[in-house]
Amino acid sequence: MKVLIADDEPLARERLRAMLAEHADIAVVGEAGNGREALDEVARLQPDLLLLDIAMPVMDGLEAAHHLAMLDAPPALVFCTAFDEHALAAFEAAAVDYLVKPVRAERLAAALERARRYVASRPDAPRPPELPRSKPRTHLSARLRGSLRLIPVGEIVYLQADEKYVSVHHAHGEDLIEESLKSLELEFGERFLRIHRNCLIAASALTELRRDADGQAHVVLRNVATPLEVSRRCLPQLRDRLRRL
């Protein structure tokens, strides 16, 4: 069974690697220092099992689990953390086990056995993508030919709904995600401003609010050539938000 270890502490990764060496059927294929690196390594190495810390920089383990759930065949997931208060969230994220540091050999062995059973009977359908979140994500994920493209939320310029998809316009192009504009607005709060029933803009990208010759309001966004239309319904709230920025 191929295993990937994700932990921001090199000594913790080294200890897990040493403990896994006691199991003849286990091959550690890679390591990662945060959730974002873990997702990249999952795509590259295709491990059967991911041992994932929760408190990590860049992207924490619970957010990484949210993105993993978008995959058609995610690896078995075992959280390894120094804190036990995330246990419920971990199992809601479809983890097969939850280990508290310092990890004991017998608990690791039990987790590996659960992971073996998961891999042997891996479901064909993906896990549900909507997992509980206690804080906004740092990235959105777009499915791309069976893998994920991670989009840093700080690089998003605007979000535009189109039927069941949302088009994410960001610093490096455009991607489609299967999420609702309303859920994104609720999750990210003050980061985005609603300008239309089908459009949110990043507050940090706004450079100007203007009216054309017909009196229609538009916003001008940094590095976006075409101004975006503001609906009459959203205009009062947008002006109020602008006064508070």
C-alpha positions in Angstrom: 0.0 0.0 0.0 1.4 3.4 -1.1 1.4 6.0 1.7 1.9 9.8 1.6 2.8 11.6 4.8 1.7 15.3 5.2 2.9 17.2 8.3 4.6 20.5 8.7 7.0 19.1 11.3 10.0 17.2 9.8 10.5 15.2 13.0 6.9 14.1 13.0 7.2 12.9 9.4 10.4 11.1 10.2 8.8 9.3 13.2 5.8 8.2 11.1 8.2 7.0 8.3 10.1 4.9 10.8 7.0 3.4 12.3 5.6 2.6 8.8 8.9 0.8 8.0 7.8 -1.9 10.4 5.0 -2.9 8.0 6.2 -5.0 5.1 3.3 -4.1 2.8 3.7 -0.3 3.2 5.7 1.9 0.9 6.1 5.6 1.8 6.1 7.2 -1.6 6.4 10.9 -0.6 6.0 13.7 2.0 4.4 17.1 2.1 4.7 20.0 4.5 1.2 21.5 4.2 -2.2 20.7 2.8 -1.6 22.4 -0.6 1.6 20.3 -1.1 -0.3 17.2 0.0 -2.9 17.7 -2.8 -0.2 18.3 -5.4 1.6 15.1 -4.2 -1.7 13.1 -4.2 -2.2 14.1 -7.9 1.4 13.2 -8.8 1.9 10.0 -6.7 -1.6 8.5 -6.5 -1.1 7.1 -3.0 -3.5 4.6 -1.5 -3.3 6.3 2.0 -2.7 9.8 3.1 -1.6 10.4 6.7 -2.6 14.0 7.2 -1.9 16.5 10.0 -4.6 19.2 10.6 -2.8 22.3 11.9 -0.5 23.3 9.0 0.4 26.5 7.2 -0.8 27.5 3.8 -3.7 25.1 3.9 -4.8 23.0 6.9 -5.7 19.4 6.8 -9.5 19.8 7.0 -9.5 22.1 4.0 -7.3 19.6 2.1 -9.8 16.9 3.0 -12.5 19.1 1.4 -10.6 19.3 -1.9 -9.7 15.5 -1.8 -13.5 14.8 -1.6 -13.8 16.2 -5.1 -11.7 13.4 -6.6 -13.3 10.4 -8.2 -11.0 8.0 -6.3 -9.5 9.7 -3.3 -7.0 7.9 -1.1 -7.9 6.6 2.3 -7.5 9.4 4.8 -6.1 9.1 8.3 -5.6 12.3 10.4 -2.6 12.5 12.7 -2.8 15.5 15.0 -1.7 16.7 18.4 -5.3 17.9 19.2 -8.4 15.8 19.7 -11.0 18.5 19.3 -11.2 18.0 15.5 -12.2 14.4 15.7 -15.8 15.0 14.7 -14.9 17.1 11.8 -12.3 14.5 10.7 -14.9 11.7 10.6 -17.3 14.0 8.8 -14.6 14.4 6.2 -14.7 10.6 5.7 -11.4 9.8 7.4 -11.0 6.1 8.1 -9.2 6.9 11.4 -8.0 9.7 13.6 -4.7 9.4 15.5 -3.6 11.7 18.3 0.1 12.5 18.6 2.4 11.0 19.8 1.1 8.2 17.6 1.3 4.7 19.2 2.4 1.7 17.2 -0.8 -0.3 17.9 -3.1 2.6 17.0 -1.1 3.1 13.7 -1.4 -0.6 13.0 -5.2 -0.4 13.5 -5.5 2.6 11.2 -3.5 0.9 8.5 -5.8 -2.1 8.7 -8.8 0.2 8.2 -7.1 1.8 5.3 -6.4 -1.6 3.7 -10.1 -2.4 3.9 -11.0 0.9 2.4 -8.6 0.5 -0.5 -9.8 -3.1 -1.1 -13.4 -1.9 -1.3 -12.9 1.6 -2.6 -16.3 3.0 -3.7 -16.7 4.0 -7.4 -18.6 7.1 -6.5 -16.8 10.2 -5.1 -17.3 11.3 -1.5 -19.8 14.2 -1.0 -17.9 17.4 -1.7 -19.7 19.6 0.8 -17.9 19.1 4.2 -18.3 21.2 7.3 -15.9 24.1 7.6 -15.2 26.2 10.6 -13.4 28.9 8.6 -13.3 30.0 5.0 -11.1 28.0 2.6 -7.8 29.4 1.3 -8.4 27.9 -2.1 -11.2 26.8 -4.4 -10.8 23.6 -6.4 -11.8 23.1 -10.0 -12.1 19.5 -11.4 -9.9 19.1 -14.5 -9.8 15.8 -16.4 -10.0 13.7 -13.2 -7.6 15.9 -11.2 -7.9 19.2 -9.3 -6.8 22.7 -10.1 -6.4 24.8 -6.9 -7.2 28.5 -7.1 -5.9 30.7 -4.3 -8.9 32.8 -3.1 -6.6 35.8 -2.9 -6.1 35.7 -6.6 -9.8 35.6 -7.6 -11.0 38.8 -9.3 -14.7 37.9 -9.8 -17.1 35.0 -9.7 -19.9 34.7 -12.2 -22.8 32.2 -12.1 -23.7 30.3 -15.3 -26.5 27.7 -14.7 -25.2 25.1 -12.3 -21.6 26.3 -12.6 -19.7 29.3 -11.3 -17.0 30.8 -13.5 -13.9 31.8 -11.4 -11.9 34.6 -13.0 -8.5 34.8 -11.4 -5.0 36.1 -11.9 -4.1 33.1 -14.2 -7.2 32.7 -16.3 -10.7 31.2 -15.8 -12.0 27.9 -14.4 -15.5 26.4 -13.7 -16.5 25.1 -10.3 -19.6 23.2 -9.2 -20.6 25.5 -6.3 -23.4 28.1 -5.8 -22.7 31.8 -5.8 -24.8 32.1 -2.7 -22.7 29.5 -0.7 -19.5 31.3 -1.8 -20.9 34.6 -0.7 -21.8 33.2 2.7 -18.4 31.5 3.2 -16.2 34.4 2.3 -18.2 37.2 3.8 -16.5 40.6 3.4 -14.0 39.5 0.8 -16.4 39.7 -2.1 -19.1 42.3 -3.1 -22.3 41.3 -4.9 -22.9 43.5 -7.9 -25.6 41.4 -9.7 -27.7 38.3 -8.9 -25.1 36.3 -10.9 -21.8 38.1 -10.0 -19.5 38.7 -7.0 -16.4 40.8 -7.3 -13.3 40.8 -5.1 -13.3 44.0 -3.0 -9.6 44.3 -3.4 -9.9 44.3 -7.3 -12.4 47.2 -7.4 -10.9 50.4 -8.8 -13.9 52.5 -9.9 -17.7 52.6 -9.8 -19.1 54.6 -12.8 -22.2 55.3 -14.8 -22.5 55.2 -18.6 -24.4 57.7 -20.8 -27.6 55.8 -20.1 -27.2 55.9 -16.4 -26.3 52.2 -16.0 -23.8 51.6 -13.2 -20.6 49.5 -13.9 -17.6 48.5 -11.8 -14.1 48.7 -13.2 -11.8 45.9 -11.9 -8.0 45.8 -11.9 -6.7 44.0 -14.9 -10.2 43.3 -16.4 -10.7 45.1 -19.7 -14.5 45.2 -19.7 -16.4 46.9 -16.9 -19.1 44.7 -15.3 -22.7 45.8 -14.9 -24.2 46.6 -11.5 -27.9 45.8 -11.1 -30.1 48.5 -9.6 -31.0 46.1 -6.8 -27.4 45.7 -5.8 -26.3 49.3 -6.2 -27.4 50.7 -2.8 -25.8 47.8 -0.9 -22.6 48.1 -3.0 -22.4 51.8 -2.3 -22.8 51.2 1.4 -20.1 48.5 1.4 -17.7 50.9 -0.5 -18.2 53.5 2.1 -17.0 51.0 4.7 -14.0 49.7 2.8 
